[in-house]
């Protein structure tokens, strides 16, 4: 196992299952009659996915947010959810109530119904979420066209900064510390924006594995060159990185768990997308453009995929 990363493991399953139609995407989809059913599953493991001092209600919410963010990038509203929870034997009744309330509150926040699920025993808290929706179309990772503008729905690097503060006691002023803690404890997936703006996007992807991973994947699937002309970060992040001797570019491109949408938009639709972002108070940033060619470049320097991958050595 130590010699295989997540993508290699997935490749083994694909080859063994002879799934020749598989295309890497944020969600899976299939047709039932005239309807397209969209499905997403994700698993949270407390030991590896939960930052210190996160409340159990926020743990429950985070397990749902992972799926919500993928639905957002595809422009699909979630309708139903099934949740399986594996609990340590010593888990108290009070803690189970906190989890249940977290799931309830998340379902109200994002507008889906929890149908049921499963419970089991495990050494660690493990939550598996399966989410379902119905749509006419999804926004794929692969549709970017030459001349499109590359947008993101907010600045990056805050989760990396937040984890540096929470795990490694890095220094931050009070206001910025509050901002980055909120980023890791109560992320805000861009569901309403994604659904409203989907018709104007040629490609889109959730950024939870890191901005570098997202850009490289979209560029590869679209068979286009992505040129980045603006790094999506705020001044406070630059100051934080400088004060703690951290690489601000690494924080922006490789932190992961931002749950922002990365998308490509034709020039003719850009004003409409800006209006939607303004109406929904989304800090949309135009970070570059799509060209003929291949690869992702920050001006003239190649951007490599250094985001999050399970089992990476």
C-alpha positions as CSV (number, residue, x, y, z in Angstrom):
1,X,0.0,0.0,0.0
2,X,2.8,2.4,0.9
3,X,4.1,2.4,-2.7
4,X,0.7,3.2,-4.3
5,X,-1.0,6.6,-4.2
6,X,-4.8,7.2,-4.4
7,X,-4.9,7.5,-8.2
8,X,-2.9,4.3,-8.7
9,X,-5.3,2.4,-6.4
10,X,-8.3,3.8,-8.3
11,X,-6.7,2.7,-11.6
12,X,-6.4,-0.9,-10.3
13,X,-10.1,-0.9,-9.5
14,X,-11.1,0.5,-12.8
15,X,-9.0,-2.1,-14.8
16,X,-10.2,-5.0,-12.6
17,X,-13.9,-3.9,-13.0
18,X,-13.4,-3.3,-16.8
19,X,-15.0,0.1,-16.5
20,X,-13.9,1.4,-19.9
21,X,-16.5,4.2,-19.9
22,X,-15.1,5.8,-16.7
23,X,-14.1,9.4,-17.0
24,X,-12.7,11.1,-13.9
25,X,-15.3,13.6,-12.7
26,X,-16.6,15.2,-9.4
27,X,-19.8,13.1,-9.5
28,X,-21.2,10.0,-11.1
29,X,-24.3,10.1,-13.3
30,X,-26.7,7.6,-14.9
31,X,-30.1,7.8,-16.6
32,X,-33.4,6.4,-15.3
33,X,-35.9,7.0,-18.1
34,X,-35.6,10.6,-19.2
35,X,-34.0,11.8,-15.9
36,X,-30.3,12.0,-15.2
37,X,-29.5,11.0,-11.7
38,X,-26.3,12.5,-10.1
39,X,-24.6,10.7,-7.3
40,X,-21.6,11.6,-5.1
41,X,-20.1,9.6,-2.3
42,X,-17.4,10.7,0.2
43,X,-15.9,9.4,3.4
44,X,-14.6,11.3,6.4
45,X,-12.2,9.6,8.8
46,X,-11.8,11.4,12.1
47,X,-8.1,10.7,12.5
48,X,-7.0,12.1,9.1
49,X,-9.8,14.6,8.2
50,X,-10.8,16.4,11.4
51,X,-8.7,19.3,12.7
52,X,-8.1,19.7,16.4
53,X,-11.0,21.1,18.5
54,X,-13.6,20.8,15.8
55,X,-17.0,20.3,17.3
56,X,-18.9,17.1,16.5
57,X,-21.7,19.1,14.9
58,X,-19.1,20.7,12.6
59,X,-17.6,17.3,11.9
60,X,-21.0,16.1,10.7
61,X,-21.4,19.2,8.6
62,X,-17.9,18.8,7.1
63,X,-18.7,15.2,6.0
64,X,-21.7,16.6,4.0
65,X,-19.8,19.7,2.7
66,X,-17.4,17.5,0.7
67,X,-20.4,16.2,-1.4
68,X,-22.1,19.6,-1.5
69,X,-19.0,21.2,-3.0
70,X,-18.9,18.7,-5.8
71,X,-22.6,19.2,-6.5
72,X,-21.9,23.0,-6.6
73,X,-19.1,22.6,-9.2
74,X,-21.4,20.6,-11.4
75,X,-24.4,23.0,-11.1
76,X,-26.7,20.5,-9.4
77,X,-28.9,20.9,-6.4
78,X,-28.8,17.9,-4.0
79,X,-32.1,16.3,-3.2
80,X,-31.4,13.3,-1.0
81,X,-28.7,11.9,1.2
82,X,-27.8,8.5,2.8
83,X,-25.3,8.6,5.7
84,X,-23.4,5.7,7.2
85,X,-21.7,6.3,10.6
86,X,-19.1,4.0,12.2
87,X,-18.5,4.7,15.8
88,X,-16.0,3.7,18.5
89,X,-17.5,1.6,21.2
90,X,-16.9,4.3,23.9
91,X,-18.8,7.0,21.9
92,X,-21.3,8.6,24.3
93,X,-25.0,9.3,23.8
94,X,-24.3,13.0,24.1
95,X,-21.8,12.9,21.3
96,X,-24.2,10.9,19.1
97,X,-26.8,13.6,19.6
98,X,-24.3,16.3,18.6
99,X,-23.6,14.4,15.4
100,X,-27.3,13.9,14.6
101,X,-27.9,17.6,15.1
102,X,-25.0,18.5,12.9
103,X,-26.5,16.3,10.1
104,X,-30.0,17.8,10.6
105,X,-28.6,21.4,10.5
106,X,-26.6,20.7,7.3
107,X,-29.7,19.2,5.6
108,X,-31.6,22.4,6.4
109,X,-28.7,24.7,5.3
110,X,-28.3,23.0,1.9
111,X,-31.8,21.9,1.2
112,X,-31.7,18.1,1.0
113,X,-33.5,15.3,2.8
114,X,-31.7,12.6,4.7
115,X,-33.3,9.2,3.8
116,X,-31.5,7.0,6.3
117,X,-28.2,5.1,6.4
118,X,-26.3,2.6,8.4
119,X,-24.4,2.3,11.7
120,X,-21.4,0.2,12.6
121,X,-18.6,-0.1,15.0
122,X,-15.0,1.0,14.3
123,X,-11.9,2.1,16.1
124,X,-12.3,5.6,14.7
125,X,-15.2,7.8,13.8
126,X,-15.9,7.2,10.1
127,X,-18.8,9.0,8.2
128,X,-19.7,8.0,4.6
129,X,-22.1,10.2,2.7
130,X,-23.9,9.3,-0.5
131,X,-25.7,12.3,-2.1
132,X,-28.3,12.3,-4.9
133,X,-29.8,14.8,-7.2
134,X,-31.6,15.1,-10.6
135,X,-30.5,17.3,-13.5
136,X,-30.6,17.8,-17.2
137,X,-26.9,18.3,-17.5
138,X,-23.7,18.7,-15.5
139,X,-20.7,21.0,-16.1
140,X,-17.8,18.7,-16.9
141,X,-14.1,19.2,-16.1
142,X,-13.3,18.8,-19.8
143,X,-15.1,21.6,-21.7
144,X,-12.7,24.5,-21.5
145,X,-12.3,26.4,-24.8
146,X,-9.6,28.6,-26.2
147,X,-10.2,32.2,-25.1
148,X,-12.2,31.3,-22.0
149,X,-11.5,33.2,-18.7
150,X,-10.5,31.1,-15.7
151,X,-12.3,32.1,-12.5
152,X,-12.4,31.0,-8.9
153,X,-15.0,31.8,-6.3
154,X,-12.7,33.1,-3.6
155,X,-9.1,33.5,-2.4
156,X,-7.0,30.5,-1.7
157,X,-4.5,29.6,1.0
158,X,-6.6,30.3,4.0
159,X,-7.0,26.6,4.9
160,X,-3.3,26.0,4.7
161,X,-2.8,29.1,7.0
162,X,-5.5,27.8,9.3
163,X,-3.9,24.4,9.7
164,X,-0.5,26.1,10.2
165,X,-2.1,28.0,13.1
166,X,-4.1,25.1,14.5
167,X,-1.5,22.3,14.1
168,X,1.9,24.1,14.2
169,X,1.2,27.2,16.4
170,X,2.1,29.7,13.6
171,X,1.5,33.3,14.5
172,X,-1.4,35.3,13.1
173,X,-3.1,38.6,14.1
174,X,-6.4,38.2,15.8
175,X,-8.6,39.1,12.8
176,X,-6.7,36.9,10.3
177,X,-6.6,34.0,12.8
178,X,-10.4,34.2,13.1
179,X,-10.8,34.2,9.3
180,X,-8.5,31.1,8.7
181,X,-10.0,29.2,11.6
182,X,-13.5,29.7,10.1
183,X,-12.1,28.4,6.8
184,X,-11.1,25.1,8.3
185,X,-13.9,24.6,10.8
186,X,-16.9,26.0,8.8
187,X,-16.2,25.9,5.1
188,X,-18.7,27.5,2.7
189,X,-19.2,25.5,-0.5
190,X,-20.6,27.7,-3.3
191,X,-23.8,25.8,-4.0
192,X,-26.2,28.6,-4.9
193,X,-23.6,30.3,-7.1
194,X,-22.6,27.0,-8.9
195,X,-26.3,26.2,-9.7
196,X,-27.0,29.7,-10.9
197,X,-23.9,30.2,-13.0
198,X,-23.6,26.6,-14.4
199,X,-25.2,27.5,-17.8
200,X,-22.5,30.0,-18.5
201,X,-19.5,27.7,-17.7
202,X,-17.7,25.5,-20.2
203,X,-15.9,23.5,-17.5
204,X,-15.8,23.5,-13.7
205,X,-14.4,21.5,-10.8
206,X,-14.4,21.6,-7.0
207,X,-11.0,22.6,-5.6
208,X,-10.9,20.6,-2.3
209,X,-7.8,18.6,-3.4
210,X,-5.9,21.9,-4.0
211,X,-5.8,24.6,-6.7
212,X,-2.8,23.0,-8.5
213,X,-4.5,19.6,-8.7
214,X,-7.8,21.2,-9.9
215,X,-6.1,23.3,-12.6
216,X,-3.9,20.5,-13.9
217,X,-6.9,18.1,-14.0
218,X,-9.1,20.5,-15.9
219,X,-6.3,21.4,-18.3
220,X,-5.5,17.8,-19.0
221,X,-9.1,16.7,-19.6
222,X,-9.8,19.8,-21.7
223,X,-6.6,19.3,-23.7
224,X,-5.8,23.0,-23.3
225,X,-3.2,25.3,-21.8
226,X,-4.2,27.2,-18.7
227,X,-2.2,30.4,-18.2
228,X,-2.5,31.9,-14.7
229,X,-1.9,35.6,-14.6
230,X,-3.2,36.4,-11.1
231,X,-2.6,34.5,-7.9
232,X,-5.9,34.3,-6.0
233,X,-4.9,35.5,-2.5
234,X,-5.4,38.4,-0.2
235,X,-2.9,40.7,1.4
236,X,-3.3,39.2,4.8
237,X,-2.1,35.8,3.6
238,X,1.0,37.4,2.1
239,X,1.8,39.1,5.5
240,X,1.1,35.8,7.3
241,X,3.4,33.8,5.1
242,X,6.2,36.3,5.3
243,X,5.9,36.5,9.1
244,X,6.1,32.7,9.5
245,X,8.6,32.1,6.7
246,X,6.1,30.1,4.6
247,X,5.9,29.9,0.8
248,X,2.8,31.9,0.0
249,X,2.5,30.3,-3.5
250,X,2.6,26.8,-1.9
251,X,-0.2,27.8,0.5
252,X,-2.3,29.1,-2.4
253,X,-1.8,26.3,-4.9
254,X,-1.4,23.2,-2.7
255,X,-3.2,23.6,0.6
256,X,-6.5,21.9,-0.4
257,X,-10.0,21.9,1.3
258,X,-10.9,25.3,0.1
259,X,-14.2,24.0,-1.4
260,X,-14.2,26.8,-4.0
261,X,-15.3,26.4,-7.6
262,X,-12.7,26.7,-10.4
263,X,-14.4,27.3,-13.7
264,X,-13.8,28.5,-17.3
265,X,-16.2,31.1,-18.7
266,X,-16.4,32.4,-22.3
267,X,-15.8,36.2,-22.6
268,X,-19.4,36.8,-23.8
269,X,-20.8,35.3,-20.6
270,X,-18.4,36.9,-18.1
271,X,-20.6,39.9,-17.2
272,X,-23.5,37.6,-16.4
273,X,-21.3,35.5,-14.1
274,X,-19.9,38.6,-12.4
275,X,-23.5,39.8,-11.8
276,X,-24.4,36.4,-10.2
277,X,-21.3,36.6,-8.0
278,X,-22.1,40.1,-6.9
279,X,-25.7,39.2,-6.1
280,X,-24.6,36.3,-4.0
281,X,-21.7,38.2,-2.4
282,X,-19.1,35.8,-3.9
283,X,-15.6,37.2,-4.2
284,X,-15.1,35.9,-7.7
285,X,-11.5,36.3,-9.0
286,X,-10.5,36.1,-12.7
287,X,-7.1,34.3,-12.5
288,X,-6.2,33.6,-16.1
289,X,-7.2,32.4,-19.5
290,X,-7.3,29.3,-21.7
291,X,-5.1,28.8,-24.7
292,X,-4.2,26.2,-27.3
293,X,-1.6,23.8,-26.0
294,X,-1.1,21.8,-22.8
295,X,-0.2,22.3,-19.2
296,X,-0.7,24.9,-16.5
297,X,1.6,27.9,-16.3
298,X,1.9,30.7,-13.8
299,X,3.1,33.3,-16.2
300,X,6.1,31.3,-17.7
301,X,6.6,28.8,-14.9
302,X,4.8,25.4,-15.0
303,X,2.4,24.6,-12.2
304,X,2.7,21.0,-11.0
305,X,0.0,18.9,-9.3
306,X,1.1,19.1,-5.7
307,X,-2.3,19.1,-4.0
308,X,-3.7,16.4,-1.7
309,X,-3.7,12.8,-2.7
310,X,-4.3,9.9,-0.3
311,X,-1.3,7.5,0.3
312,X,1.1,9.9,-1.5
313,X,4.6,9.1,-0.3
